[in-house]
Amino acid sequence: MKDILLNSENNLLIENGDWQEGASHHQHIELLLTSLPGQWKENPATGVGLSLSQNGVIDGFIKRTIAVQLEADGFKLDHLQITEKGISIDAKRI
């Protein structure tokens, strides 16, 4: 999947005066995880709001929320693991 790419500050990646495009699979997943529900005007239910779970209990609810959001965005989730060191997601665009 190709899309317009963002830099580390989530601004448009511009090189030589032009927007850059490329593989955006990981970028889409990152935006789903970091977005809060209500931030996407055209899809107000989109977003996991992972930052709200920081220093909290990781339970089945957050895992289910991630799985549902990925599926709603057209991904097939093959593997999801949440540890103290981070999140590991293996998902493919369907």
Secondary structure, 3 states (H helix, E strand, C coil): CEEECECCCCCECEECCEECEEECHHHHHHHHHHCCCCCCCCCCCCCCCHHHHCCCCCCHHHHHHHHHHHHHCCEEEEEEEEECCEEEEEEEEC
